[in-house]
């Protein structure tokens, strides 16, 4: 079992920055991929950024160049640095951990943290 706790959300003006944190209850080196998703009201949850155990990062096109995902293995924490925020970035942001076990993928979710960007 992996427990994830997000923090760092809040209210910010357009153009501002926030840093989200996701603290895991296990050594994140044992987790194959850690991801940030978001869900806006009335919309489906969407992948924002992902980082592998080896540190390779990928981003959704709508955040590329503005958001940066990183991991601190010593703290078992993954971060999402969000710069140049736009009102359309407003959503609940969720941390997700994926553990590959043979052909199975175990997925774990945090409780989410609200990000609100005002215009």
C-alpha positions as protocol buffer text, in pm:
chain_id: "A"
residue {
  index: 1
  type: UNK
  ca { x: 0 y: 0 z: 0 }
}
residue {
  index: 2
  type: UNK
  ca { x: 117 y: 349 z: -85 }
}
residue {
  index: 3
  type: UNK
  ca { x: -31 y: 653 z: 82 }
}
residue {
  index: 4
  type: UNK
  ca { x: 7 y: 990 z: -86 }
}
residue {
  index: 5
  type: UNK
  ca { x: -51 y: 1329 z: 71 }
}
residue {
  index: 6
  type: UNK
  ca { x: -60 y: 1641 z: -144 }
}
residue {
  index: 7
  type: UNK
  ca { x: -5 y: 1995 z: -22 }
}
residue {
  index: 8
  type: UNK
  ca { x: 71 y: 2338 z: -159 }
}
residue {
  index: 9
  type: UNK
  ca { x: -250 y: 2429 z: -334 }
}
residue {
  index: 10
  type: UNK
  ca { x: -419 y: 2763 z: -293 }
}
residue {
  index: 11
  type: UNK
  ca { x: -541 y: 3080 z: -458 }
}
residue {
  index: 12
  type: UNK
  ca { x: -307 y: 3271 z: -685 }
}
residue {
  index: 13
  type: UNK
  ca { x: -342 y: 3543 z: -946 }
}
residue {
  index: 14
  type: UNK
  ca { x: -284 y: 3474 z: -1312 }
}
residue {
  index: 15
  type: UNK
  ca { x: 86 y: 3480 z: -1390 }
}
residue {
  index: 16
  type: UNK
  ca { x: 177 y: 3364 z: -1041 }
}
residue {
  index: 17
  type: UNK
  ca { x: 340 y: 3046 z: -918 }
}
residue {
  index: 18
  type: UNK
  ca { x: 267 y: 2760 z: -682 }
}
residue {
  index: 19
  type: UNK
  ca { x: 460 y: 2450 z: -583 }
}
residue {
  index: 20
  type: UNK
  ca { x: 269 y: 2134 z: -506 }
}
residue {
  index: 21
  type: UNK
  ca { x: 418 y: 1857 z: -297 }
}
residue {
  index: 22
  type: UNK
  ca { x: 326 y: 1490 z: -281 }
}
residue {
  index: 23
  type: UNK
  ca { x: 467 y: 1296 z: 12 }
}
residue {
  index: 24
  type: UNK
  ca { x: 466 y: 918 z: -17 }
}
residue {
  index: 25
  type: UNK
  ca { x: 450 y: 671 z: 269 }
}
residue {
  index: 26
  type: UNK
  ca { x: 711 y: 447 z: 105 }
}
residue {
  index: 27
  type: UNK
  ca { x: 1048 y: 487 z: -56 }
}
residue {
  index: 28
  type: UNK
  ca { x: 959 y: 643 z: -392 }
}
residue {
  index: 29
  type: UNK
  ca { x: 1247 y: 459 z: -552 }
}
residue {
  index: 30
  type: UNK
  ca { x: 1020 y: 155 z: -532 }
}
residue {
  index: 31
  type: UNK
  ca { x: 755 y: 335 z: -739 }
}
residue {
  index: 32
  type: UNK
  ca { x: 781 y: 305 z: -1115 }
}
residue {
  index: 33
  type: UNK
  ca { x: 613 y: 632 z: -1203 }
}
residue {
  index: 34
  type: UNK
  ca { x: 474 y: 924 z: -1014 }
}
residue {
  index: 35
  type: UNK
  ca { x: 229 y: 1151 z: -1184 }
}
residue {
  index: 36
  type: UNK
  ca { x: 26 y: 1465 z: -1134 }
}
residue {
  index: 37
  type: UNK
  ca { x: -329 y: 1473 z: -1266 }
}
residue {
  index: 38
  type: UNK
  ca { x: -590 y: 1745 z: -1245 }
}
residue {
  index: 39
  type: UNK
  ca { x: -964 y: 1764 z: -1267 }
}
residue {
  index: 40
  type: UNK
  ca { x: -1159 y: 2080 z: -1329 }
}
residue {
  index: 41
  type: UNK
  ca { x: -1533 y: 2104 z: -1252 }
}
residue {
  index: 42
  type: UNK
  ca { x: -1735 y: 1922 z: -1514 }
}
residue {
  index: 43
  type: UNK
  ca { x: -1427 y: 1785 z: -1688 }
}
residue {
  index: 44
  type: UNK
  ca { x: -1246 y: 1454 z: -1692 }
}
residue {
  index: 45
  type: UNK
  ca { x: -930 y: 1398 z: -1494 }
}
residue {
  index: 46
  type: UNK
  ca { x: -627 y: 1460 z: -1713 }
}
residue {
  index: 47
  type: UNK
  ca { x: -258 y: 1384 z: -1687 }
}
residue {
  index: 48
  type: UNK
  ca { x: -44 y: 1690 z: -1628 }
}
residue {
  index: 49
  type: UNK
  ca { x: 308 y: 1557 z: -1572 }
}
residue {
  index: 50
  type: UNK
  ca { x: 486 y: 1231 z: -1505 }
}
residue {
  index: 51
  type: UNK
  ca { x: 827 y: 1129 z: -1378 }
}
residue {
  index: 52
  type: UNK
  ca { x: 977 y: 783 z: -1385 }
}
residue {
  index: 53
  type: UNK
  ca { x: 1191 y: 607 z: -1129 }
}
residue {
  index: 54
  type: UNK
  ca { x: 1492 y: 705 z: -1338 }
}
residue {
  index: 55
  type: UNK
  ca { x: 1392 y: 1070 z: -1341 }
}
residue {
  index: 56
  type: UNK
  ca { x: 1260 y: 1103 z: -1695 }
}
residue {
  index: 57
  type: UNK
  ca { x: 983 y: 1360 z: -1711 }
}
residue {
  index: 58
  type: UNK
  ca { x: 697 y: 1413 z: -1953 }
}
residue {
  index: 59
  type: UNK
  ca { x: 439 y: 1688 z: -1971 }
}
residue {
  index: 60
  type: UNK
  ca { x: 100 y: 1752 z: -2121 }
}
residue {
  index: 61
  type: UNK
  ca { x: 122 y: 2000 z: -2404 }
}
residue {
  index: 62
  type: UNK
  ca { x: -88 y: 2256 z: -2218 }
}
residue {
  index: 63
  type: UNK
  ca { x: 168 y: 2288 z: -1934 }
}
residue {
  index: 64
  type: UNK
  ca { x: 493 y: 2235 z: -2121 }
}
residue {
  index: 65
  type: UNK
  ca { x: 737 y: 2514 z: -2052 }
}
residue {
  index: 66
  type: UNK
  ca { x: 539 y: 2634 z: -1749 }
}
residue {
  index: 67
  type: UNK
  ca { x: 532 y: 2337 z: -1511 }
}
residue {
  index: 68
  type: UNK
  ca { x: 821 y: 2127 z: -1384 }
}
residue {
  index: 69
  type: UNK
  ca { x: 793 y: 1791 z: -1211 }
}
residue {
  index: 70
  type: UNK
  ca { x: 1076 y: 1674 z: -988 }
}
residue {
  index: 71
  type: UNK
  ca { x: 1143 y: 1420 z: -718 }
}
residue {
  index: 72
  type: UNK
  ca { x: 1345 y: 1412 z: -399 }
}
residue {
  index: 73
  type: UNK
  ca { x: 1414 y: 1048 z: -322 }
}
residue {
  index: 74
  type: UNK
  ca { x: 1560 y: 1129 z: 18 }
}
residue {
  index: 75
  type: UNK
  ca { x: 1232 y: 1292 z: 122 }
}
residue {
  index: 76
  type: UNK
  ca { x: 1006 y: 1049 z: -65 }
}
residue {
  index: 77
  type: UNK
  ca { x: 843 y: 1352 z: -220 }
}
residue {
  index: 78
  type: UNK
  ca { x: 748 y: 1459 z: -569 }
}
residue {
  index: 79
  type: UNK
  ca { x: 695 y: 1822 z: -658 }
}
residue {
  index: 80
  type: UNK
  ca { x: 510 y: 2013 z: -926 }
}
residue {
  index: 81
  type: UNK
  ca { x: 641 y: 2365 z: -977 }
}
residue {
  index: 82
  type: UNK
  ca { x: 377 y: 2565 z: -1158 }
}
residue {
  index: 83
  type: UNK
  ca { x: 474 y: 2898 z: -1312 }
}
residue {
  index: 84
  type: UNK
  ca { x: 287 y: 3143 z: -1533 }
}
residue {
  index: 85
  type: UNK
  ca { x: -42 y: 3009 z: -1405 }
}
residue {
  index: 86
  type: UNK
  ca { x: -356 y: 3071 z: -1606 }
}
residue {
  index: 87
  type: UNK
  ca { x: -721 y: 3070 z: -1497 }
}
residue {
  index: 88
  type: UNK
  ca { x: -768 y: 2753 z: -1700 }
}
residue {
  index: 89
  type: UNK
  ca { x: -520 y: 2579 z: -1468 }
}
residue {
  index: 90
  type: UNK
  ca { x: -783 y: 2596 z: -1195 }
}
residue {
  index: 91
  type: UNK
  ca { x: -856 y: 2241 z: -1082 }
}
residue {
  index: 92
  type: UNK
  ca { x: -807 y: 1986 z: -809 }
}
residue {
  index: 93
  type: UNK
  ca { x: -460 y: 1842 z: -853 }
}
residue {
  index: 94
  type: UNK
  ca { x: -402 y: 1479 z: -764 }
}
residue {
  index: 95
  type: UNK
  ca { x: -83 y: 1287 z: -706 }
}
residue {
  index: 96
  type: UNK
  ca { x: -73 y: 937 z: -850 }
}
residue {
  index: 97
  type: UNK
  ca { x: 175 y: 653 z: -800 }
}
residue {
  index: 98
  type: UNK
  ca { x: 203 y: 354 z: -1030 }
}
residue {
  index: 99
  type: UNK
  ca { x: 373 y: 32 z: -930 }
}
residue {
  index: 100
  type: UNK
  ca { x: 429 y: -234 z: -1192 }
}
residue {
  index: 101
  type: UNK
  ca { x: 389 y: -588 z: -1067 }
}
residue {
  index: 102
  type: UNK
  ca { x: 440 y: -824 z: -1357 }
}
residue {
  index: 103
  type: UNK
  ca { x: 164 y: -739 z: -1603 }
}
residue {
  index: 104
  type: UNK
  ca { x: -38 y: -551 z: -1343 }
}
residue {
  index: 105
  type: UNK
  ca { x: -30 y: -183 z: -1260 }
}
residue {
  index: 106
  type: UNK
  ca { x: -119 y: -85 z: -906 }
}
residue {
  index: 107
  type: UNK
  ca { x: -235 y: 274 z: -890 }
}
residue {
  index: 108
  type: UNK
  ca { x: -258 y: 486 z: -579 }
}
residue {
  index: 109
  type: UNK
  ca { x: -409 y: 833 z: -541 }
}
residue {
  index: 110
  type: UNK
  ca { x: -382 y: 1119 z: -301 }
}
residue {
  index: 111
  type: UNK
  ca { x: -681 y: 1315 z: -176 }
}
residue {
  index: 112
  type: UNK
  ca { x: -615 y: 1612 z: -404 }
}
residue {
  index: 113
  type: UNK
  ca { x: -532 y: 1976 z: -347 }
}
residue {
  index: 114
  type: UNK
  ca { x: -726 y: 2269 z: -488 }
}
residue {
  index: 115
  type: UNK
  ca { x: -552 y: 2519 z: -714 }
}
residue {
  index: 116
  type: UNK
  ca { x: -748 y: 2831 z: -804 }
}
residue {
  index: 117
  type: UNK
  ca { x: -608 y: 3089 z: -1044 }
}
residue {
  index: 118
  type: UNK
  ca { x: -788 y: 3421 z: -1058 }
}
residue {
  index: 119
  type: UNK
  ca { x: -785 y: 3645 z: -1363 }
}
